[in-house]
Amino acid sequence: MATSADTANPPTDAPAPGKRKAWLLGLLVLVLLVGAGTWAWYSLVGRWYESTDDAYVNGNVVEITPLVTGTVISIGADDGDLVHAGQVLLQFDPSDSEVAQQAAEAKLARTVRQVRGLYSNVDSLKAQLQTRQAELQKAQQDFNRRKVLAASGAIAAEELSHARDDLTVAQAAVNSARQQLNTSSALVDDTVVSSHPEVMAAAADLRQAYLDHARTTLVAPVTGYVAKRTVQLGQRLQPGTATMAVIPLDEVWIDANFKETQLRDMRIGQPVEVSADLYGSSVKYSGTVDSLGAGTGSAFALLPAQNATGNWIKIVQRVPVRIHLSPDQLKDHPLRIGLSTVVDVDLHDQSGPTLAQQPPQQASYTTQVYDRQLDEADQLIARLIHQNSAAGKTVER
């Protein structure tokens, strides 16, 4: 039973109304401060950065495909091997191409000698024309002399008739010789042996045969690492068959798929920080925005969405953004194609365009490993022409 002392001193467990209000007010102030701080951080810092983990390493996959039909007799590299530009990767059986090249060399040599004969024929016809012209001049003089003698009755009219016939024959011989010279000259006018059409045609055949033979050896167009090898010894390959690939890992880039709502302030040239799952957050790559995609990923899909079918649901689209990486950092911490990364783009610099404004001024990728084949073919052609021309014979003596 409660006593008067209990009634006079109530329990003190419940907080006083003043303290509860102070506590609620403090909580409200804390929430407001947190909200203000968050808003301030977003306004000053957060809104100037866009991030995505839907980003992957990409690069050039240089497929090695033959240009001629052949049977594989040697494989020079396997998956994971480092190869340098110009290094032999595959070797075909060269027997057929060697025979074809030898036949083309013989054809060019024969053609050069035949063309030399055309030039000699022209010289011969010129000499023949001079001979016929001398005979014509002699026949003309004989006719003129007999014509005077016939007028005075010193010779018979029959002898004058024979002189006239000789003059006609000599004139016809001159006309025939001149026609033959013109016909032969038309075959060699304004040319030398090396520029004669028949020699050029034979040289083109030899150049093609040389290239076919050279292409029985497949070389690496670029320096990189071998992947996707499927070719086997003894396999008969047709032109265009995929045999292996060479991947230059020093030229990889990042394809980051940003939401369309993240692209409003994104510009070409903005700095980017990239971290790869392979190395974790301890390794940071610095790069720049190289380009923003010309369409969304779904637009370029093999089976694009058909939104007019009646079952359309709006979803946020993603646009691929290419990130250029520093080659020096890739040398220290190499990446592989397909690795996952996290990309953070700094949006402070708004001076760049959203789309490229100028076309490329030079080729993005080039290789010179095939130039040597044509140079060697041209050297072989020049050597054969020289050896089978008059100058070549003079040198050999």
C-alpha positions in Angstrom: 0.0 0.0 0.0 1.5 3.3 -1.1 2.6 5.6 1.6 2.5 9.4 1.7 6.3 9.4 1.1 5.9 7.4 -2.2 3.2 9.9 -3.3 5.3 12.9 -2.6 8.4 11.4 -4.5 7.3 10.0 -8.0 9.7 7.7 -10.0 12.6 9.4 -11.8 13.0 6.8 -14.6 11.1 8.7 -17.3 13.0 11.7 -18.8 11.8 15.1 -18.1 9.8 16.8 -20.9 12.5 19.5 -21.2 15.3 16.9 -21.7 13.2 15.0 -24.4 12.7 18.2 -26.3 16.4 19.0 -26.1 17.3 15.5 -27.3 14.9 15.7 -30.2 16.1 19.1 -31.1 19.7 18.0 -31.1 18.8 15.0 -33.3 17.0 17.3 -35.7 20.0 19.6 -35.8 22.3 16.6 -36.5 20.1 15.4 -39.3 20.1 18.9 -40.8 23.8 19.2 -40.5 24.3 15.8 -42.2 21.9 16.7 -44.9 23.6 20.1 -45.4 27.0 18.5 -45.4 25.8 15.9 -48.0 24.3 18.6 -50.2 27.5 20.7 -49.9 29.7 17.7 -50.7 27.5 16.8 -53.7 27.4 20.4 -54.9 31.1 21.0 -54.5 32.6 17.5 -55.1 30.2 14.7 -55.8 28.4 16.1 -58.8 31.8 16.6 -60.6 32.5 12.8 -60.6 30.9 9.9 -62.4 31.7 6.3 -61.6 30.9 2.9 -63.0 32.0 -0.7 -62.4 30.5 -1.8 -65.7 33.9 -1.3 -67.4 36.2 -3.8 -69.0 39.6 -3.9 -70.7 39.5 -4.1 -74.5 42.1 -4.1 -77.2 43.0 -5.0 -80.7 42.8 -8.7 -81.6 44.8 -9.1 -84.7 43.7 -12.2 -86.5 46.3 -14.1 -88.5 44.6 -15.4 -91.7 46.4 -16.8 -94.9 46.0 -15.1 -98.3 46.9 -18.2 -100.2 45.9 -21.9 -100.0 48.5 -24.1 -98.3 49.4 -27.0 -96.1 50.9 -26.1 -92.7 54.4 -27.5 -92.1 55.5 -25.3 -89.2 54.0 -23.4 -86.3 56.3 -20.8 -84.9 54.4 -19.7 -81.8 51.7 -20.9 -79.3 49.2 -19.4 -77.0 50.8 -16.9 -74.5 54.0 -16.5 -76.5 55.4 -13.1 -77.1 56.1 -12.4 -80.8 57.6 -9.4 -82.5 56.4 -7.7 -85.7 57.8 -9.7 -88.6 58.3 -12.9 -86.7 57.3 -16.1 -88.5 54.1 -17.6 -87.1 53.2 -20.2 -89.7 54.9 -21.8 -92.7 53.1 -23.5 -95.6 54.6 -26.1 -98.0 56.3 -23.9 -100.5 56.8 -26.4 -103.4 53.9 -25.3 -105.6 54.6 -21.6 -105.2 58.3 -22.1 -105.9 57.5 -23.8 -109.2 55.1 -21.0 -110.1 57.7 -18.4 -109.3 60.4 -20.1 -111.4 58.0 -20.3 -114.3 57.2 -16.6 -114.0 60.9 -15.8 -113.9 61.5 -17.8 -117.1 58.6 -16.0 -118.7 59.9 -12.6 -117.8 63.4 -13.5 -119.1 61.9 -14.8 -122.4 59.8 -11.7 -122.8 62.7 -9.4 -122.3 64.7 -11.1 -125.0 61.7 -11.0 -127.4 61.3 -7.3 -126.8 65.0 -6.8 -127.4 64.3 -8.5 -130.7 61.6 -5.9 -131.5 64.1 -3.1 -131.0 66.6 -4.9 -133.2 64.0 -5.5 -135.8 63.3 -1.7 -135.9 67.0 -1.0 -136.5 67.1 -3.6 -139.2 64.1 -2.2 -140.9 65.6 1.3 -140.8 68.7 0.0 -142.5 66.5 -1.8 -145.1 64.5 1.4 -145.7 67.8 3.3 -146.3 68.8 0.6 -148.8 65.5 0.8 -150.6 65.7 4.6 -150.8 69.2 4.4 -152.3 67.8 1.9 -154.9 64.9 4.2 -155.6 67.3 7.1 -156.1 69.4 5.1 -158.5 66.3 4.0 -160.4 65.2 7.6 -160.6 68.5 8.7 -162.0 68.6 5.8 -164.5 65.1 6.7 -165.7 65.9 10.4 -166.0 69.0 9.7 -168.0 67.2 7.2 -170.3 64.4 9.7 -170.7 66.8 12.3 -172.2 68.4 9.7 -174.4 65.1 8.4 -175.6 64.0 11.9 -176.6 67.1 12.2 -178.8 66.5 8.7 -180.3 69.8 7.3 -178.8 68.0 4.4 -177.1 64.9 2.4 -177.9 61.5 3.2 -176.3 61.5 -0.3 -174.8 64.6 0.4 -172.8 63.0 3.5 -171.4 59.9 1.4 -170.5 62.1 -1.0 -168.6 63.7 1.9 -166.6 60.2 3.2 -165.8 59.3 -0.3 -164.5 62.4 -0.4 -162.4 61.6 3.0 -160.9 58.0 1.8 -160.0 59.4 -1.3 -158.4 61.9 0.7 -156.4 59.2 3.1 -155.2 57.0 0.2 -154.1 59.9 -1.4 -152.2 60.5 1.9 -150.4 56.8 2.2 -149.5 56.7 -1.4 -148.3 59.9 -0.9 -146.2 58.5 2.3 -144.7 55.2 0.5 -143.8 57.0 -2.3 -142.1 59.2 0.1 -140.2 56.1 2.0 -139.0 54.4 -1.2 -137.9 57.4 -2.3 -136.0 58.1 1.1 -134.5 54.5 1.3 -133.2 55.4 -1.7 -131.0 58.3 0.0 -129.3 57.7 3.8 -129.6 58.4 5.9 -126.5 59.5 2.8 -124.5 62.6 1.1 -123.2 62.8 -2.6 -122.4 61.7 -2.2 -118.8 58.7 -0.1 -119.7 57.5 -2.1 -122.6 53.9 -3.4 -122.1 54.8 -7.0 -122.6 57.7 -6.8 -120.2 55.5 -5.0 -117.7 52.8 -7.7 -118.0 55.4 -10.5 -117.5 56.8 -8.5 -114.5 53.3 -8.2 -113.0 52.9 -12.0 -113.3 56.3 -12.5 -111.6 55.4 -10.0 -108.9 52.2 -12.0 -108.2 54.0 -15.3 -108.2 56.6 -13.9 -105.8 54.0 -12.6 -103.5 52.1 -15.9 -103.5 55.4 -17.6 -102.6 56.2 -15.1 -99.9 52.7 -15.4 -98.4 53.3 -19.1 -97.7 55.1 -17.7 -94.7 52.7 -15.9 -92.3 54.4 -13.3 -90.1 53.1 -11.3 -87.1 51.9 -7.9 -88.2 52.4 -6.4 -84.8 54.3 -7.1 -81.5 52.1 -8.8 -79.0 51.0 -12.1 -77.4 49.6 -15.1 -79.2 46.1 -16.2 -78.4 43.3 -18.3 -79.9 45.6 -20.7 -81.8 43.5 -23.3 -83.6 45.7 -24.3 -86.5 47.4 -27.7 -86.5 50.3 -29.3 -88.4 49.3 -30.8 -91.8 46.1 -28.8 -91.9 45.0 -27.6 -95.4 44.0 -24.0 -95.1 42.0 -21.8 -97.4 42.4 -18.0 -97.7 40.7 -16.2 -94.8 40.8 -19.1 -92.3 41.4 -18.0 -88.7 44.6 -19.6 -87.4 45.5 -17.6 -84.3 45.5 -14.0 -83.0 48.2 -11.6 -81.8 47.1 -9.1 -79.1 49.3 -6.1 -78.4 48.7 -5.6 -74.7 50.6 -2.3 -74.7 47.7 -0.7 -76.6 44.7 -1.8 -74.6 41.9 0.6 -73.5 38.9 0.6 -71.3 35.3 0.4 -72.5 33.2 1.9 -69.7 29.4 1.6 -70.0 27.9 4.6 -68.3 24.2 5.2 -67.8 22.7 7.8 -70.2 22.0 10.0 -67.2 25.7 10.2 -66.4 26.8 11.6 -69.8 25.4 15.1 -69.4 28.6 16.7 -68.3 31.0 14.1 -69.7 33.5 15.5 -72.4 36.3 14.2 -74.5 39.7 14.7 -72.8 38.5 14.6 -69.2 40.8 12.9 -66.8 39.9 9.4 -65.6 41.1 7.2 -62.7 40.9 3.5 -63.3 41.4 0.6 -60.9 41.4 -3.0 -62.0 40.1 -6.0 -60.0 43.3 -7.8 -60.9 45.4 -5.5 -58.7 42.8 -4.0 -56.5 42.6 -0.4 -55.3 46.3 -0.2 -54.6 47.1 0.3 -58.3 45.6 3.3 -60.0 45.7 4.0 -63.7 45.4 7.5 -65.1 43.7 8.0 -68.4 41.5 10.3 -70.4 38.1 10.1 -72.1 39.0 9.2 -75.7 35.5 9.1 -77.2 31.8 8.7 -76.3 29.9 6.0 -78.1 27.7 6.9 -81.1 24.9 4.8 -79.8 23.8 2.7 -76.8 24.8 -0.9 -76.4 21.3 -2.1 -77.1 21.1 -0.3 -80.4 24.2 -2.1 -81.7 23.1 -5.5 -80.2 22.8 -8.5 -82.6 19.1 -8.6 -81.8 18.1 -5.0 -80.9 15.0 -4.4 -78.8 11.7 -4.0 -80.7 9.9 -1.4 -78.6 6.9 -1.2 -80.9 5.7 -4.7 -80.0 3.6 -3.5 -77.1 5.6 -5.0 -74.3 7.9 -2.0 -73.9 9.4 -1.3 -70.5 11.6 1.8 -70.0 15.0 1.0 -68.6 18.1 3.2 -68.3 20.3 2.7 -71.4 24.1 2.5 -71.2 26.6 4.1 -73.6 30.1 2.8 -74.1 32.8 5.4 -73.3 36.4 4.6 -74.4 39.1 5.4 -71.9 42.7 5.9 -73.1 45.4 4.5 -70.7 49.0 5.5 -70.3 51.4 3.0 -72.0 54.0 3.5 -69.2 51.5 2.3 -66.5 50.5 -0.6 -68.7 54.2 -1.6 -68.9 54.5 -1.6 -65.1 51.1 -3.3 -64.5 49.9 -5.1 -67.7 46.3 -5.8 -68.2 44.5 -8.5 -70.2 41.5 -8.1 -72.4 38.2 -8.7 -70.7 39.4 -7.8 -67.1 36.9 -5.9 -64.9 37.7 -2.4 -63.8 36.2 0.6 -61.9 36.2 3.9 -63.7 36.0 7.4 -62.1 35.7 10.4 -64.5 36.5 13.9 -63.3 34.0 16.2 -64.9 35.5 19.6 -63.8 37.0 20.3 -67.3 34.1 21.2 -69.5 36.2 22.6 -72.4 36.2 19.4 -74.5 33.5 18.3 -77.0 31.1 15.5 -76.6 31.8 14.2 -80.1 35.0 14.3 -82.2 35.2 17.5 -84.3 37.9 16.5 -86.7 38.6 13.3 -88.7 41.8 11.4 -88.0 44.9 13.0 -89.6 46.8 9.7 -89.8 46.1 6.0 -89.6 45.4 4.8 -86.1 47.4 1.6 -86.6 49.9 0.7 -89.3 52.4 -2.1 -90.0 55.3 -2.2 -92.4 56.1 -5.9 -92.3 54.6 -6.5 -95.7 56.5 -3.7 -97.5 59.6 -5.8 -97.7 57.8 -8.4 -99.9 57.1 -5.9 -102.7 60.6 -4.4 -102.5 62.2 -7.8 -102.9 59.9 -8.6 -105.8 60.9 -5.4 -107.6 64.5 -6.0 -107.0 64.2 -9.5 -108.5 62.4 -8.1 -111.5 65.0 -5.4 -112.1 67.8 -8.0 -111.8 66.2 -10.3 -114.4 65.6 -7.5 -116.8 69.2 -6.4 -116.5 70.6 -9.9 -117.0 68.5 -10.5 -120.1 69.0 -7.1 -121.7 71.9 -5.9 -123.9 73.4 -4.0 -120.9 73.3 -7.2 -118.8 75.2 -9.1 -121.5 77.8 -6.4 -121.7 78.4 -6.5 -118.0 78.7 -10.3 -118.0 81.4 -10.2 -120.7 
